[in-house]
Amino acid sequence: MAQLDELLDSDEEKPDLDKPASGDGDSGKLDRPSDNKAVARCMTAWRYAYNKKRAELDEDESQYPAERAACQAYLRAMPPLTGHKNISEFIACVTYAVIIKAIWPRDAEQYLAAAKVALGAIYHQPKPPDEKPKREGRPPKSSTPGGK
């Protein structure tokens, strides 16, 4: 996880992230993590917790407590698994966390499985009732001949 600290604090020349990663114009809409508000929120929580805990540590101490606090803050900042949009953003946060090594891939599997269950629950919710109330009781007598 030390790589994440280096990634965030690096002064190296950064690639041009305003350009799409591929030639397809539609795929370049959300190329930067900051373009996704949920991922940006998680990263803000990560940085805040990391910097706060790191400031409490001595220079020669391990950064592990800061990394652990940061990862916990990242997870707490993720959107709840309610509604299609939140679930999609949750998946984006998990995916980005794996990429930057903020969470372990084996943990990500559990989070993504939870998102899968939540998506399944959304798709299997009962349909809302029709706006027109259904008639109750017996159908009216027919006006055809012989309809008694």
Secondary structure, 3 states (H helix, E strand, C coil): CHHHHHHHHCCCCCCCCCCCCCCCHHHHCCCCHHHCHHHHHHHHHHHHHHHHHHHHCCCCCCCHHHHHHHHHHHHHHCCCCCCHHHHHHHHHHHHHHHHCCCCCHHHHHHHHHHHHHHHHHHHCCCCCCCCCCCCCCCCCCCCCCCCC
